Amino acid sequence: MSFIKTATLALAAGFYLAACNNHALVDTNNGASVSQVEDSSLPSTSPTGSMLQSLTPSHSEGVIGQVTEVVMQDREQQTVTMMDQKGDIHNVSISKSSLGEQNEYQKLAKGDYIEVTSIEVTGDMVVASSDEHQLTVTAMPYVLREIMIADHKVDCIGVAPRKCLLTKPAGQDSSQSEWQYRYSGIDGFDYEPNYEYTLLIKNTTVSNPPADASSVRSELVEIIEKNKTGS
């Protein structure tokens, strides 16, 4: 390959990378910083992918990572493994009682991107390997989650009879996860029937919500896919 052709290709690649780095989705703010979500076309499931690398902690002691496994989970506590931006593995323990008033207890799913403020447990705590860290979470400012939206709404009952969206975590087939009713809306998302969606949403805590409202606010970050399924 000639020197001129090689230089031309290198220059084009440089422009492409610069364009990717300058691409950013709207930051929904609300206390947690999702400052840049760059080039979502790149694989988001990789711990070194652009999604994870572009997130910025809202607190100096914040740790950002992607949930790789849900080990244990109930209404009061959960344990997950999380890979952070450096590729380090953390065993993360989250108790409903340990979270501050501004942090709602949200059940996590594999693939979630989370920011946690936490302390590393030492002493008698057994660590699986030298490459793993034990973290006890004291704050969880936000959760970024990819979800699927079904192409139709269903009858449901909240305060009064209504129509609800059907959702489930993205990347899971019907044998792994069933559709669930979603009673609360997603800010910034305009639903159209006969389309199946894959969304990236940001879940943050609502301070002092009304008695009939959700304590978690969901905001649209990006429509990843929108596929027509019927007429």
N, C-alpha and C positions, 0 to 999 in steps of 0.2 A: 504494500500500500504506500502511495507516495506521501511525502511529508506534508504537502498542501492538503491532501484529502484527510490525513490523520488530524491535522490542526483544526480543520473545519468541523470534523465530528466531535472533537473535544470541546470546541467552542459551543456547539449546539447543545451538548450535554450539560455544559455549565449554565446556559440560559434555562434549560428545562429544570435543573435542580433549584435554581434561584426562584423560578415561578412556583415550584412546589412549596418552598419554604415561606413564600409570601402569602400563600393561600391560607385563609383562616375562616372558620365558622364564627357565627355570632356568639360572643360570650354572654351567657345568661346571668352571670354574676350571682346576686342574692347571697352574699356572704362567702361563698366558696369560689375560688378562682379556677376557671377552666379557660386559661388565657388564650391558648391557641390549640385548635384541633386541626392539624395540618394534613392535607392530602389524604383524605379518607379512602381513596382508591387503593392505597397500600394495605397489606395484610394487617388487620387490627388485632389478630389473635396472637401474634408474635410478641414476646416480651420486649423486643427491641424495635417493634413496629412504630410507625409515626404517631399513632394515637397515644400510646403510653409515653413516648419520649417528649411529646409536646405539652403534656399536662404540667401545670405549675402548682405546687402546694400553696394553700392560703395561709399557712402557718409555718414558722421557721422549723418547728419540730414535726411537721407533717410528713407522712410517708405515703407515696402513691404507688399503687400496684394493680395487678390484674388477678382476680380470683382464679386459681387453677383447680381447686377441688373444694367441695363442701364436705367436711368431715363429720360434723354433728350439728344438728339444728333443731331448736324447738322455740316456743314462744318467749322464753326468758333468756336463752343464751345460744351461742353458736360458735363453732370453731371451723375456720377455713384455712387453706394454704394460699399464700399470695406471693407472686413474683414481682419485685419492685423494678424501678427503672435501671438499676445496675445489674439486674439478673439475679439478685440474692433472693433466697426463699425465706419466707416468714410463716411461722405457725401463728395464726391470729385468733385470739380469744376475745369475743365480744359478748358482754353481759348487758342486759337491759338496765340493770341497776347501776352499772358503772358509767353509763353515758350521761353527759350533762343535760341540763334542761333544754338546751338549744339543739339537741341531737336526738332524732327519733330512731328507735330500734327498727332497722329495716332488715328483713331476711334477705341474705345475699344468694346469688346464683353464679354458677360457673361462667366465667367470661366477663363478669362485672368489673368495671374499673372503679376503684375506691380510693379516697383519701382518708387516712386515719391519723389521729394524734394519739400516740401510744407510749408505753414504757416497756423497756426490755426487761423481761423477768430473769433474774439470776438466782444463785443459791441452789436450793434443792430441786429446782425445775430440771427435768431431764430433757436434753436437746437431742433430737434424732441423729444429727450429724453436725460436724463443725461448720458446715455450710448453711445451717438453718438457724433462725433466730425465733425466740418466743416473744410475742408481743401481746400485751393486754391493752385493749382499746379503751380510751377515755373520751374520745370524740370521733364522730364520723360525719364531717361536714356535708358530703354529698356522695351519691352513687351514680355512675354513668352506666346505662344498661341498654343493650340492643334487644328489642322486643319485636314480635310479629303481631300484626293486627289482622283479624279475619275479615273476609269480604262482606260480612253482614253483621247486623246487630241482633240482639236477642232480648226477649222480654225479661225483666228482672224487677225486683222489689227493693227499694231503699226506704226513704221516708214515704214515698208513694210509688205506684207502678210506673215504670219507665223502660227505655231501651238502653242496653249496655253494650259496650264494645267487648269483643272476645280477644284476649291476648295470651301470649306465652313467650318464654325466653327464645330468642333467635338461635338458630343453629341446632335445634332439637326437633326430631321428627315426632310423629304422633305417639309412637311407642315409648318415647322418653318423657314427654310432657303433654298434658291435656290442656285444652283451651280453658281459660278461667274468665269469669266475669270481671269487668273493670268498671267500677262504679264512679270513679273520679275521672275528670277530663285531663287532657294534655295541652297545656298552654302553647299556642302557636301552631297547633295541628288542626287542619281542616279535613275531616274525614269525608270520603266519597264512597258510597256503596259499590259493590261489584269490583272492588280493587283490594288486593291483599298487600299489606305494607310490611316493610322492615324498617324500624325507626331506631335512632339513637336518642335516648332521652336522659335528662338529668333530674334526679330526685333529690330534693332538699326538704328540710324540716320547716313546717309552718308553726310559728309561735302563736299559742293561744287560738287554735282554730275554733270555729263555731261547733256546737255539739253535733250537728248533722254533716260536718265536712271532714275531709281527710286531713290527717296531720302531716302528710307528705305531699309536697307540690311537685308535679311533673311538668317539665318544660321540654319542648322539642329542640333538639340540637341539629339533627339532620334526618332527612328522608333518605335512607340508604337504597331502598327498592320500592317500586310501586308497580304492581303487575295486575292487569285486568284479567278477571276470572269469569265474567258473565256479561250479559247484555242488559 
